[in-house]
Amino acid sequence: MKWFVDLFTSTLGRKLLMALTGLFLITFLIIHLMGNLQLLKDDGGHAFNVYAEFMSTNPLIQTVSKVNFFLILLHAGVSLVLTMRNRSARGPVGYAVSNKSSIWSSRNMGILGTLVLVFIVVHLNNFWAQMHWGNLNMVEYDGKQYRDLYSLCGLLFSYGWYVALYVFCMAAIGFHLWHGFASAFQTLGLNHLKYNGLISFVGKAFSIIVPALYALIPVMMFSK
């Protein structure tokens, strides 16, 4: 048991935690996006409200959701510890010459991660908390009552400043993924000369397409 504790309290162990939690959260982004795209259906919110109700009441989904919240906090906490240790290792002065060969996103993962975390907190307060405890209007489909989360999304995405903030945060997530996707595979030892190029391509495509689709939703709703 001691070796297990030592592993996950070491720098290597923390990097493994970052990689594993990061890949799980990447999977979550895909699933969450599939649900959010229901907002763009021209059905008055029917599909999205039914989807939101299912996600908030299904026991399995709720268990996964709680695990997801824990992993987000773990990912952020481990990232903070690694950042502080790296800065401590550099000393009070720091490096005289920065590593210009590394890309901007890899040098600023801490800043990007902080922006993403702040966005998640705001997002949860505006949507998730309102879904569970907010005073939402009810709509009826096929004789069943549903909370009208679609109208809440429409209201929030009617504010230009909120849409701009959302798009900005999606850009931050994109930059965070640009480095983090391939880095996770490398940390786990899953990189190889034969398919490093494919991992890099998929990672970069993912970091552009997925955040862009998330950003498209409020932009489209704002333009209605």
Secondary structure, 3 states (H helix, E strand, C coil): CHHHHHHHCCHHHHHHHHHHHHHHHHHHHHHHHHHHHHHHCCCCCHHHHHHHHHHHHCHHHHHHHHHHHHHHHHHHHHHHHHHHHHHHHHCCCCCCCCCCCCCHHHHCHHHHHHHHHHHHHHHHHHHHHHHHHCCCCEEEECCEEEECHHHHHHHHCCCHHHHHHHHHHHHHHHHHHHHHHHHHHHHCCCCCCCCHHHHHHHHHHHHHHHHHHHHHHHHHHHCC
